[in-house]
Amino acid sequence: MTQDMHSIIEVDVALAAVSVTGDLNGADVDRRGFESCEFIANIGIESGTLDATNFYELEIEEADDNGSDAAGSYTDVAAADILDDIAGTNTGTFALLNAAGEAPSIHRCAYIGQKRWVRIVINETLSAATIPMSAVAVKGHPRTAPTNNP
C-alpha cells in the first residue's frame, strides 16, 4: 500500500523569507477545514550578537474569525494549546535564539488549540543581530480529502 501524505496536508507560507531586524508578525494562517497545524521555522546564520540580553523569540498567536472571513484580534496562545512550548516572555513561545552558533536551525511546534486563525510572531529584545528566517504552516487532518495542492 502506498502512503500518500501529499493529499492530506496543505502548506501555507507563515513567514516569507526575510532578514529579521526587529519585531515581526507573520502571515495569517486560516485553519478552516483542518484539525491540526504544525509550524516549521527555518533559521539562518545570524550576523551580530545574540546573548542573554540580545535575543529573538518565536511565538504563536491565535484569533477568532471576525465575522467577515478574516482574523480578529490576535492573542498569545496558551501553553496548553501548543506542543513543544518553552519558557519565554509570552506564552506560546516555541524558540529562543539567544546564543552565537544556534543557527542555522529548524524549530517546530504544533498548535492544538481551537481558534480558526493562527500566526507566527517574532519578538526582538535589544538585539543588534540580523537573522534570516522563513516559516511554513503545515495543516493536516483535513475535513475533506484530498486537499487542494498544486
N, C-alpha and C positions, 0 to 999 in steps of 0.2 A: 504494500500500500504506500502510495506517495503522500508525504506530509507537506501540505501547502500552507505556509504562513502568509504568503502574499495576498491571499483572498480574504483574510480575516483581520487584517490590520489596515490602518491608514496613517500616513506620516505627514505631519504639518511642520512647517518652519516655526519654531518657538522663539528663536533669536537668530536673525540674519547675521552672517559673518561680519564682525565689526571689531575694531581695536577699541577696547573699553578704557575710558579715562575717567569715569565718574559713574554716578547712579544712572540706572537704565532700566526701563520696563520693556519686557519682551512683547511679542505679538499675542493678541487674544487667541486662545485655542478653544474652539467650540466642541464640546464633548457630546453634543446631541447625536443620538444613535449609537453611542459606545458606552460600555460599562467600566472600562479601565483606561488609564493613561499613564505612560511611562515617559519621563523627561530624561533626555541624554544630552549632556553638555560637553562640548569638545573645547578644551582649554589649551591655548598655545603657550609659547615661551614668553614670559614677561620681560619687559625692559624697564629697569628701575628697581626700587627696593620694596620688598614685601617682608613684613615682620609683625610683631605683636601689636604695633600701633599703626601700621600701614597695611591694610588688608582689604580684600573683597569677599563678600558673602553672596552666595546664590540661594535664592528662596523661591517658594511657590506661593502665589496668591490665588484667591478664588472669588467668584462673583456669581450672583443670580442673574437670570435674564432680566433686562429692564422692561420687558413687555413689548419690545419692538424688535425682537431677534438680535439684540446686541447686549454686550456686557454692561451690567450695572456697576455699582461702586465695588472695587476690589478690597479685600481684607486679607490679612495673613492667614494661612492655613493652620488649623490646629494640629498639634503634634500627633494626635490620634488619627489624622486624615492623611498622613504621609508616611511612607516606608523609607527607612534609611535617613531619617532626620538626625541632625546633630544640634548641639547647643549653639545658639547664635544670638545676635542682637534681637531678632524677632523669631516667633515660631514659624515653622515651615522652612527653616534653613536646611539645606542638604549639602552644601560645600563651603569650606572656608579656605581661602587662599591667603596664607599669612607667613610664608617662608620661601626663601630662594630655593629653586630646584624642584618645586612641587609641580611644575609644568614642563613639558606637555602632559596632559592627563585627561581622563574621561571621568565624569561624575554623573551618577544617575540616581533617580528616585521615582517612586510610584505614588501618584495621587490616588487615594482611595475614598475621598470624600464624595459628596453627592451634588455639588454645585455644577451647573452647566458650563461655566466659563472658568478657565484657569490660565495662568501665565507665569513665566519666569521673571524674577526681579533681581537685579544686581545692585547691591548696596556697597558703596565705596566708603572707607573710613581713612581719611588723611593720607591716602596713598599717592605716592609720586610715581607709581608704576603704571605702565600701559600693558594690557593683556589682550591678545586676540582671542575671541570666543565666538562660538556658534552653538546652537542647540536645536534639537528636534523634539517633537511630542509624538510618541507612538501610541495611537489609540487602538485599543483591542476590545475583544468580546463584543462584536457588533450585534445590534438587534436584528439587522438584516445582512445576510451574506450572499454572494460575495460583495466585497467593498468596491468602491469606485477608485481604482488605482490606474494611473497612466500606463 
